[in-house]
Amino acid sequence: MECVDVKPRVHWRDLIIGVAGAWLVASPTVLGYGLDETASANAIGVGWCLMIFCVISAWRLKDLGNEILNIVFGSWLALSPYSLGFSGDRAAALNAISVGLIVAALAVWDLHSTAKPE
C-alpha cells in the first residue's frame, strides 16, 4: 500500500491576496470612508471574495483556476472607482486601484509560474 501525500500547496502569492482581502474589509473604517456606501460595499464585498478564494486556494488539491477569478477581481477593483462613481473620494479610490493592481499582478504571476508546458 502506497502512502499518498495530500497536503495542500499554498503559494505565498495566494496568502498575500488573502491579506489584501482582509485589508479591503477593514479599509473603509481604517481609512475613514465608511460612510460612502458604494465604496465601502465594494471594498468589503470584494475583500470577502478574495479571502474566501484564498482559503479555497490553500486547500485545493488541484488547480481550479482561482487565479483567473483573482485577475477579474483585481481588474474590477482598479476600475471600480470610475465605474461606481467614487473616484472623487481620494482614499477610497487610491485604495481600490492600488489593491486591485496588486491582486491582479500577483494572480498573473501565480498563473504564469504554475503554468505547465505542454
C-alpha positions as CSV (number, residue, x, y, z in Angstrom):
1,M,0.0,0.0,0.0
2,E,1.4,3.4,-1.0
3,C,1.1,6.5,1.1
4,V,-0.1,9.5,-0.8
5,D,0.8,13.0,0.3
6,V,-2.3,15.1,0.2
7,K,-1.0,18.2,1.8
8,P,-2.3,21.3,0.1
9,R,0.1,23.5,-1.7
10,V,-0.1,27.1,-0.7
11,H,1.6,29.8,-2.7
12,W,2.8,32.9,-0.9
13,R,1.1,35.0,-3.6
14,D,-2.3,33.5,-2.6
15,L,-1.6,34.3,1.0
16,I,-0.8,38.0,0.1
17,I,-4.1,38.1,-1.9
18,G,-5.9,36.8,1.2
19,V,-4.3,39.5,3.3
20,A,-5.3,42.1,0.7
21,G,-8.8,40.8,1.0
22,A,-8.7,41.3,4.8
23,W,-7.3,44.8,4.3
24,L,-10.2,45.6,2.0
25,V,-12.7,44.5,4.6
26,A,-11.1,46.7,7.2
27,S,-10.1,49.7,5.0
28,P,-13.4,51.6,5.0
29,T,-13.1,52.0,8.8
30,V,-9.3,52.4,8.9
31,L,-9.2,55.0,6.0
32,G,-12.4,56.7,7.1
33,Y,-14.6,56.3,4.0
34,G,-17.0,54.0,5.7
35,L,-19.9,56.5,5.2
36,D,-19.6,56.2,1.4
37,E,-21.9,53.2,1.0
38,T,-20.8,52.4,-2.6
39,A,-17.1,52.4,-1.9
40,S,-17.5,50.5,1.4
41,A,-19.7,47.8,-0.1
42,N,-17.3,47.4,-3.0
43,A,-14.3,47.0,-0.7
44,I,-16.0,44.8,1.8
45,G,-17.7,42.5,-0.9
46,V,-14.5,42.1,-3.0
47,G,-12.4,41.7,0.2
48,W,-14.6,38.8,1.4
49,C,-14.5,37.2,-2.0
50,L,-10.7,37.4,-2.1
51,M,-10.4,35.9,1.4
52,I,-12.8,33.0,0.5
53,F,-10.8,32.2,-2.7
54,C,-7.6,32.3,-0.6
55,V,-9.0,29.6,1.7
56,I,-10.2,27.6,-1.3
57,S,-6.8,28.0,-2.9
58,A,-5.0,27.0,0.2
59,W,-6.9,23.7,0.4
60,R,-7.1,22.7,-3.2
61,L,-5.5,19.5,-4.3
62,K,-5.8,20.5,-8.0
63,D,-5.6,23.9,-9.5
64,L,-9.1,25.1,-10.0
65,G,-8.3,28.3,-11.8
66,N,-8.9,30.8,-9.0
67,E,-6.1,32.9,-10.4
68,I,-8.4,33.9,-13.2
69,L,-11.0,35.0,-10.7
70,N,-8.4,36.9,-8.8
71,I,-7.4,38.7,-12.0
72,V,-11.1,39.6,-12.6
73,F,-11.5,40.8,-9.0
74,G,-8.2,42.8,-9.2
75,S,-9.2,44.4,-12.5
76,W,-12.6,45.2,-11.2
77,L,-11.1,46.9,-8.1
78,A,-8.8,49.0,-10.2
79,L,-11.7,50.2,-12.4
80,S,-14.4,50.4,-9.7
81,P,-13.8,54.0,-8.6
82,Y,-14.7,55.1,-12.1
83,S,-17.4,52.5,-12.8
84,L,-19.2,53.1,-9.4
85,G,-18.5,56.9,-9.3
86,F,-16.4,57.2,-6.1
87,S,-13.2,58.4,-7.9
88,G,-13.6,61.8,-6.1
89,D,-13.0,60.1,-2.8
90,R,-9.2,60.0,-2.8
91,A,-8.7,57.5,0.0
92,A,-11.3,55.0,-1.4
93,A,-10.2,55.4,-5.0
94,L,-6.5,55.1,-4.3
95,N,-7.1,52.1,-2.1
96,A,-9.2,50.3,-4.6
97,I,-6.9,51.0,-7.5
98,S,-3.7,50.1,-5.7
99,V,-5.0,46.9,-4.1
100,G,-6.7,45.9,-7.4
101,L,-3.4,46.3,-9.3
102,I,-1.5,44.3,-6.6
103,V,-4.1,41.5,-6.6
104,A,-4.2,41.3,-10.4
105,A,-0.4,41.3,-10.7
106,L,0.1,38.6,-8.1
107,A,-2.6,36.5,-9.8
108,V,-1.0,36.9,-13.2
109,W,2.4,36.0,-11.6
110,D,0.9,32.9,-9.9
111,L,-0.8,31.8,-13.1
112,H,2.4,32.2,-15.1
113,S,4.6,30.4,-12.5
114,T,2.3,27.4,-12.2
115,A,1.6,27.0,-15.9
116,K,2.7,23.6,-17.2
117,P,4.3,23.4,-20.6
118,E,2.5,21.2,-23.0
